[in-house]
Each structure stands twice: as C-alpha cells, then as structure tokens.
Amino acid sequence: MLEGGAIREIRYSYDAGRLIRVQTLLDGTVERTVSYLFAPDGRLVSTRETDGSSSGSARTESGASTSWLVSPDELELRDYDIDGRLVAITCFHQNVLVSREERAWKDGTVQRSVTTQPDGTITTDEYLTDGPARGQIESRSARSGMTMTLEELYAYDERGRLVETRRKGSQGFELIQYYYDEGGTLRMERRSKGKTLSAMALAMARTYGGPTTYVEESYDAGTLFARVRYEDGRRVSEDILRNGVVIRTRLFP
C-alpha cells in the first residue's frame, strides 16, 4: 500500500510454465505491461512494454506504420504501408500466435487476402478490383499442407448483386443461387448438393416474403419432404410431405 492508501499490484501470467506477461496496476488500473513472446523451441523472441494505455502506434522512417491493441489476454498488431493501407493483421492470445492476415492492394481496392492459422491452414481470398461488384469476394480457397480443403467461386450480376456461389469441400459440391425482384430485393435462395457435380440435386429452397418472413423447403435427393414457414424470424408452422402430399402439420404458438 502506498502513501494515501493507494494499492500497487503486480500480476504475473504464465503459459505452460513460461512467464508471458507482467502487469503493474495502481488501484486496479494498469500502469505498465511487459509482454514476452517465445518461439516454438522455447527461445525468447521479443519483449514489448506498454504503458497504461491499451493501444498505440508507431511510424517507421519509410512512412509505414504499426498500431497495436492490447487487452489482458489478446494482442492485435496492424501494419500499414506508406499510403496508409492496411497490409497485415497479426493476432496473439497470451502471446501465442492465433492468426496472421496479409493483404495486397490494387487501385485502392483489396485484391488478395491470405490468412494463416496456427495449424498451418492457409485461406486465400481474391477480390474483384473493377466492375459493379468491385470490392466483393471473387474466390476463396483453403489449403492444409498439400491438401486443398475448400474452393469457392462467386458470381455477380450487372448490378453487382451476388447471384451464385459454387463450393467444393470435404463433403462434396454445393451450388447456391440467389434471385432478386426488379427492385433488387432478394426473393429466393436455392441450394443444391452432391458428392459429384453430376450428382447434384436440390437440397433447400427459401422464398422470402420480407426480410424476416420466408418459407423454407427441404429436399432429399431432389424430393420435397418438409416445408417450414417463418415470420419475424420465428418458426410458425411446419408441414411434412410424402410423395408431394402433406401428411403432418405442426403449428408453433
């Protein structure tokens, strides 16, 4: 206890027996934080010291800059190029790398984003840099080692609206199609699935009567077996069908 009754406290945080953070607090408010980052082989890689503020930034001689945001268990670093564009985001949890995203730019628009996870999974997003859908994602792929685990392609209409998503993953293929009215409001969504492209069949169709009002139909190998109605996002009725005929109806209060 200090003169005047103030209490200074020092907190030590460990991970797997390693000291990863030392915080000095005055009456519960963080005055100073020292964080330690270790390599996988146990060697100390860096030490970072911050004052009581939870964020800050620094600029290099070239004009690039880095900002940071610190919380008790999280550290986020953001790197910017000399034009002020965000080019990398690195996140740590208790000084363990959680993810790193790197971005490439073209004509003021993000062209590519590559995210690396601790398990080695790399996700790459490609974006459109011109046309009515500029800035929208064009494709996504995920790779674990030499294995491609996900491939997605996105298509847009002349007004920049998403009209189709094609996906290939560990469960097979999926096609999602979107339909709009003349005013540009989404009216229908259809999903088809299959182990192969040639074996794809309708799995779900959703027809919208409003933003939170819609009818969702479920299919098994292209055959309708259930129809559920939602109002204000809440299920209000359910029909079970066999050979196109309703055999059971449930209402939800």
C-alpha positions as CSV (number, residue, x, y, z in Angstrom):
1,M,0.0,0.0,0.0
2,L,1.3,3.4,-1.0
3,E,1.0,6.8,0.8
4,G,-2.6,7.9,0.7
5,G,-4.0,4.4,0.7
6,A,-3.4,3.6,-3.0
7,I,-2.6,-0.1,-3.7
8,R,0.0,-1.1,-6.3
9,E,-0.3,-4.7,-7.5
10,I,2.0,-6.8,-9.8
11,R,0.4,-9.6,-11.7
12,Y,2.4,-12.4,-13.4
13,S,0.8,-14.5,-16.2
14,Y,2.3,-17.9,-17.3
15,D,1.6,-20.3,-20.2
16,A,3.0,-23.8,-20.0
17,G,5.3,-22.7,-17.2
18,R,6.7,-19.7,-19.1
19,L,6.3,-16.1,-17.9
20,I,4.4,-14.3,-20.7
21,R,3.2,-11.1,-19.1
22,V,3.9,-8.9,-16.1
23,Q,1.4,-6.1,-15.3
24,T,1.7,-3.3,-12.8
25,L,-1.6,-1.9,-11.5
26,L,-2.4,1.1,-9.4
27,D,-5.8,0.7,-7.6
28,G,-6.9,-1.7,-10.3
29,T,-5.8,0.4,-13.3
30,V,-3.0,-0.9,-15.5
31,E,0.1,1.3,-15.3
32,R,2.5,-0.9,-17.3
33,T,2.5,-4.2,-19.2
34,V,5.6,-6.2,-20.3
35,S,4.8,-9.0,-22.7
36,Y,7.2,-11.8,-23.7
37,L,6.9,-13.7,-27.0
38,F,8.6,-17.1,-27.3
39,A,9.5,-19.2,-30.4
40,P,8.2,-22.8,-30.5
41,D,11.6,-24.1,-29.4
42,G,11.3,-22.0,-26.2
43,R,13.7,-19.2,-27.0
44,L,12.6,-15.6,-26.1
45,V,11.9,-13.8,-29.4
46,S,10.8,-10.4,-28.2
47,T,9.7,-8.2,-25.3
48,R,7.1,-5.5,-25.6
49,E,6.5,-2.9,-23.0
50,T,3.5,-0.6,-22.9
51,D,2.2,2.0,-20.5
52,G,-1.3,2.1,-19.1
53,S,-2.9,2.8,-22.5
54,S,-4.4,-0.2,-24.3
55,S,-3.5,1.0,-27.7
56,G,-0.8,2.9,-29.6
57,S,1.0,3.3,-32.9
58,A,4.5,3.9,-34.3
59,R,5.8,5.1,-37.7
60,T,9.0,4.0,-39.4
61,E,11.3,6.2,-41.4
62,S,9.9,4.9,-44.6
63,G,6.4,6.1,-43.7
64,A,4.9,2.7,-42.9
65,S,3.3,2.3,-39.5
66,T,2.2,-0.2,-37.0
67,S,-0.7,0.1,-34.4
68,W,-1.4,-2.2,-31.5
69,L,-4.4,-3.0,-29.3
70,V,-3.7,-4.8,-26.0
71,S,-6.2,-6.5,-23.7
72,P,-5.5,-8.8,-20.7
73,D,-5.1,-11.9,-23.0
74,E,-5.1,-10.5,-26.5
75,L,-2.6,-8.5,-28.6
76,E,-3.5,-7.3,-32.1
77,L,-1.0,-5.7,-34.4
78,R,-2.0,-3.8,-37.6
79,D,0.6,-2.9,-40.2
80,Y,0.0,-0.1,-42.7
81,D,2.0,0.8,-45.8
82,I,3.3,4.3,-46.7
83,D,-0.1,5.1,-48.3
84,G,-1.9,4.2,-45.1
85,R,-3.4,1.0,-46.4
86,L,-3.8,-1.9,-44.0
87,V,-1.5,-4.7,-45.2
88,A,-1.3,-7.1,-42.3
89,I,-3.2,-8.1,-39.1
90,T,-1.5,-10.3,-36.6
91,C,-3.3,-11.6,-33.5
92,F,-1.9,-13.3,-30.4
93,H,-3.7,-14.9,-27.4
94,Q,-1.5,-15.0,-24.3
95,N,1.5,-14.4,-26.6
96,V,0.6,-17.4,-28.8
97,L,0.1,-16.6,-32.5
98,V,-3.6,-17.0,-33.3
99,S,-3.7,-15.8,-36.9
100,R,-2.0,-13.6,-39.4
101,E,-3.7,-12.0,-42.4
102,E,-1.7,-10.3,-45.2
103,R,-3.4,-8.1,-47.8
104,A,-2.4,-7.0,-51.3
105,W,-3.9,-3.9,-52.9
106,K,-4.7,-2.7,-56.5
107,D,-6.0,0.7,-57.5
108,G,-7.2,1.4,-53.9
109,T,-9.1,-1.9,-53.5
110,V,-8.0,-5.0,-51.7
111,Q,-7.0,-7.6,-54.3
112,R,-6.0,-10.5,-52.2
113,S,-6.1,-11.6,-48.5
114,V,-4.1,-14.5,-47.2
115,T,-4.7,-15.7,-43.7
116,T,-2.5,-18.3,-41.9
117,Q,-3.7,-20.2,-38.8
118,P,-1.5,-21.8,-36.2
119,D,-2.3,-25.3,-37.6
120,G,-0.8,-24.3,-40.9
121,T,-4.1,-23.8,-42.7
122,I,-3.9,-21.1,-45.3
123,T,-7.0,-19.3,-46.6
124,T,-6.7,-17.1,-49.7
125,D,-9.5,-14.7,-50.7
126,E,-9.4,-13.0,-54.1
127,Y,-11.5,-9.8,-54.6
128,L,-12.8,-8.0,-57.7
129,T,-11.0,-4.8,-58.3
130,D,-13.2,-3.3,-61.1
131,G,-16.8,-3.5,-62.4
132,P,-20.1,-3.2,-60.5
133,A,-19.1,-5.8,-57.8
134,R,-15.8,-4.1,-57.1
135,G,-14.5,-4.9,-53.6
136,Q,-16.6,-8.1,-53.4
137,I,-15.0,-11.5,-53.0
138,E,-14.4,-13.4,-56.2
139,S,-13.0,-16.7,-54.9
140,R,-11.9,-18.4,-51.7
141,S,-9.6,-21.4,-51.2
142,A,-8.2,-23.1,-48.1
143,R,-5.2,-25.4,-48.0
144,S,-3.8,-27.6,-45.3
145,G,-0.4,-28.7,-46.2
146,M,-0.6,-30.0,-49.8
147,T,-4.4,-30.7,-49.5
148,M,-7.0,-28.3,-50.8
149,T,-9.8,-28.4,-48.3
150,L,-12.1,-25.7,-49.7
151,E,-12.7,-24.0,-53.0
152,E,-15.4,-21.3,-53.6
153,L,-16.3,-19.2,-56.6
154,Y,-18.7,-16.2,-56.5
155,A,-20.7,-14.7,-59.4
156,Y,-22.4,-11.3,-59.6
157,D,-24.9,-9.7,-62.0
158,E,-24.6,-6.4,-63.9
159,R,-25.8,-4.6,-60.8
160,G,-23.2,-6.1,-58.5
161,R,-25.5,-8.4,-56.7
162,L,-24.4,-11.9,-55.7
163,V,-26.2,-14.5,-57.9
164,E,-24.3,-17.7,-57.4
165,T,-21.8,-19.4,-55.1
166,R,-20.1,-22.6,-56.1
167,R,-18.4,-24.6,-53.3
168,K,-16.2,-27.7,-53.3
169,G,-15.3,-29.1,-49.8
170,S,-14.7,-32.3,-47.9
171,Q,-18.5,-33.1,-48.1
172,G,-18.7,-32.7,-51.9
173,F,-20.2,-29.9,-54.0
174,E,-22.7,-27.2,-53.3
175,L,-24.4,-24.6,-55.5
176,I,-26.2,-21.7,-54.1
177,Q,-28.3,-19.4,-56.4
178,Y,-29.9,-16.1,-55.5
179,Y,-32.9,-14.5,-57.2
180,Y,-34.0,-10.8,-56.9
181,D,-37.1,-8.8,-57.9
182,E,-37.0,-5.7,-60.1
183,G,-36.3,-3.6,-57.0
184,G,-33.2,-5.6,-56.1
185,T,-34.8,-7.3,-53.1
186,L,-33.7,-11.0,-52.5
187,R,-36.8,-13.2,-53.2
188,M,-35.4,-16.7,-53.4
189,E,-32.4,-18.8,-52.5
190,R,-31.8,-22.3,-53.8
191,R,-29.1,-24.8,-52.6
192,S,-28.1,-27.9,-54.5
193,K,-25.7,-30.5,-53.1
194,G,-24.0,-33.7,-54.3
195,K,-20.9,-35.9,-53.9
196,T,-20.0,-35.1,-57.5
197,L,-21.1,-32.3,-59.9
198,S,-23.1,-34.7,-62.0
199,A,-25.0,-36.0,-58.9
200,M,-26.1,-32.6,-57.5
201,A,-29.7,-32.3,-56.5
202,L,-31.9,-29.6,-54.9
203,A,-31.5,-29.7,-51.1
204,M,-33.2,-26.4,-50.0
205,A,-35.3,-23.6,-51.4
206,R,-36.1,-20.5,-49.4
207,T,-38.7,-18.0,-50.7
208,Y,-38.8,-14.6,-49.0
209,G,-41.9,-12.5,-48.3
210,G,-39.9,-10.0,-46.4
211,P,-36.6,-9.6,-44.6
212,T,-37.7,-11.9,-41.7
213,T,-40.6,-13.7,-43.4
214,Y,-39.9,-16.7,-45.6
215,V,-40.9,-20.3,-46.4
216,E,-38.1,-22.8,-46.4
217,E,-38.5,-26.1,-48.2
218,S,-36.2,-29.1,-47.6
219,Y,-35.4,-31.8,-50.2
220,D,-33.9,-35.3,-50.1
221,A,-32.2,-36.1,-53.4
222,G,-34.4,-33.5,-55.0
223,T,-37.7,-34.7,-53.4
224,L,-39.6,-32.3,-51.2
225,F,-40.2,-33.6,-47.7
226,A,-40.6,-30.6,-45.4
227,R,-41.9,-27.0,-45.6
228,V,-41.4,-24.6,-42.7
229,R,-42.8,-21.0,-42.5
230,Y,-41.1,-18.3,-40.6
231,E,-42.5,-14.9,-39.5
232,D,-40.3,-12.3,-37.9
233,G,-37.6,-14.9,-37.9
234,R,-39.7,-17.3,-35.8
235,R,-41.0,-20.7,-36.9
236,V,-44.8,-20.6,-37.1
237,S,-45.7,-23.8,-39.0
238,E,-44.2,-27.0,-40.4
239,D,-45.5,-29.4,-43.0
240,I,-44.1,-32.9,-43.5
241,L,-44.7,-34.3,-47.0
242,R,-44.6,-37.7,-48.7
243,N,-45.0,-38.0,-52.5
244,G,-46.0,-34.4,-52.6
245,V,-48.8,-34.7,-50.1
246,V,-48.8,-33.2,-46.6
247,I,-49.0,-36.0,-44.0
248,R,-48.4,-33.9,-40.9
249,T,-48.7,-30.3,-39.9
250,R,-47.4,-28.6,-36.7
251,L,-48.2,-25.1,-35.6
252,F,-45.9,-23.1,-33.2
253,P,-47.5,-20.5,-30.9
